[in-house]
């Protein structure tokens, strides 16, 4: 799953996706967030950071998370 996420996120980060992310990108982000035991029933948007290998994810119209690549491992952080 992590290899798929890397490929999907890598392709889309360099792509012209100015909207809220593709369905595949949203599904991978949701899976990572839920695997980290955080709440996310519906991903409202996934936005790549411009100068780092990170993504901001909005879930359930309430929660905001940052997904980062830390030495080849994806981590999920809650944004307050």
MOZI-V413710 format. One record per residue. N is the residue number from 1. RES is the residue in one letter. PHI is phi in whole degrees, -180 to 180 (* if undefined). PSI is psi in whole degrees, 0 to 359 (* if undefined). D_FIRST is the distance of its C-alpha to the first C-alpha in Angstrom with 2 decimals. Layout:
n:N res:RES phi:PHI psi:PSI d_first:D_FIRST
n:N res:RES phi:PHI psi:PSI d_first:D_FIRST
This chain:
n:1 res:X phi:* psi:321 d_first:0.00
n:2 res:X phi:-67 psi:324 d_first:3.81
n:3 res:X phi:-65 psi:320 d_first:5.46
n:4 res:X phi:-63 psi:316 d_first:5.12
n:5 res:X phi:-61 psi:316 d_first:6.20
n:6 res:X phi:-60 psi:316 d_first:8.69
n:7 res:X phi:-66 psi:311 d_first:9.99
n:8 res:X phi:-63 psi:310 d_first:10.47
n:9 res:X phi:-66 psi:322 d_first:11.93
n:10 res:X phi:-65 psi:317 d_first:13.89
n:11 res:X phi:-66 psi:318 d_first:15.37
n:12 res:X phi:-77 psi:331 d_first:16.31
n:13 res:X phi:-65 psi:325 d_first:17.70
n:14 res:X phi:-89 psi:355 d_first:20.14
n:15 res:X phi:-85 psi:177 d_first:20.86
n:16 res:X phi:-92 psi:37 d_first:23.71
n:17 res:X phi:-79 psi:98 d_first:21.80
n:18 res:X phi:-99 psi:356 d_first:24.48
n:19 res:X phi:-88 psi:211 d_first:23.69
n:20 res:X phi:-95 psi:14 d_first:21.27
n:21 res:X phi:103 psi:155 d_first:18.03
n:22 res:X phi:-77 psi:162 d_first:16.64
n:23 res:X phi:-59 psi:323 d_first:15.40
n:24 res:X phi:-67 psi:317 d_first:11.90
n:25 res:X phi:-63 psi:318 d_first:12.00
n:26 res:X phi:-64 psi:318 d_first:13.46
n:27 res:X phi:-64 psi:318 d_first:10.99
n:28 res:X phi:-67 psi:319 d_first:8.01
n:29 res:X phi:-64 psi:317 d_first:10.79
n:30 res:X phi:-61 psi:316 d_first:12.03
n:31 res:X phi:-62 psi:318 d_first:9.05
n:32 res:X phi:-65 psi:318 d_first:9.11
n:33 res:X phi:-64 psi:314 d_first:12.87
n:34 res:X phi:-68 psi:325 d_first:13.22
n:35 res:X phi:-65 psi:334 d_first:11.24
n:36 res:X phi:-88 psi:10 d_first:13.85
n:37 res:X phi:66 psi:35 d_first:16.52
n:38 res:X phi:-109 psi:160 d_first:17.76
n:39 res:X phi:-79 psi:128 d_first:19.24
n:40 res:X phi:-167 psi:98 d_first:17.73
n:41 res:X phi:-90 psi:328 d_first:18.75
n:42 res:X phi:-144 psi:128 d_first:18.92
n:43 res:X phi:-86 psi:121 d_first:17.74
n:44 res:X phi:-86 psi:332 d_first:20.94
n:45 res:X phi:-172 psi:148 d_first:19.82
n:46 res:X phi:-129 psi:124 d_first:17.46
n:47 res:X phi:-128 psi:120 d_first:19.55
n:48 res:X phi:-74 psi:144 d_first:18.77
n:49 res:X phi:-75 psi:148 d_first:21.20
n:50 res:X phi:-80 psi:329 d_first:23.55
n:51 res:X phi:-119 psi:15 d_first:24.10
n:52 res:X phi:-150 psi:169 d_first:21.00
n:53 res:X phi:-92 psi:69 d_first:17.26
n:54 res:X phi:-142 psi:160 d_first:16.99
n:55 res:X phi:-138 psi:139 d_first:16.72
n:56 res:X phi:-97 psi:131 d_first:18.99
n:57 res:X phi:-125 psi:132 d_first:17.82
n:58 res:X phi:-109 psi:129 d_first:20.49
n:59 res:X phi:-125 psi:144 d_first:20.05
n:60 res:X phi:53 psi:25 d_first:22.71
n:61 res:X phi:58 psi:17 d_first:25.39
n:62 res:X phi:-134 psi:313 d_first:25.77
n:63 res:X phi:-96 psi:148 d_first:22.94
n:64 res:X phi:-131 psi:129 d_first:21.85
n:65 res:X phi:-128 psi:156 d_first:18.97
n:66 res:X phi:-118 psi:127 d_first:18.05
n:67 res:X phi:-106 psi:124 d_first:14.58
n:68 res:X phi:-127 psi:149 d_first:15.30
n:69 res:X phi:-91 psi:114 d_first:14.10
n:70 res:X phi:-116 psi:94 d_first:16.26
n:71 res:X phi:63 psi:35 d_first:16.60
n:72 res:X phi:92 psi:357 d_first:13.06
n:73 res:X phi:-115 psi:133 d_first:11.75
n:74 res:X phi:-85 psi:131 d_first:10.98
n:75 res:X phi:-119 psi:154 d_first:13.73
n:76 res:X phi:-118 psi:129 d_first:15.06
n:77 res:X phi:-124 psi:143 d_first:18.84
n:78 res:X phi:-86 psi:132 d_first:21.26
n:79 res:X phi:-96 psi:124 d_first:23.82
n:80 res:X phi:-82 psi:* d_first:27.24
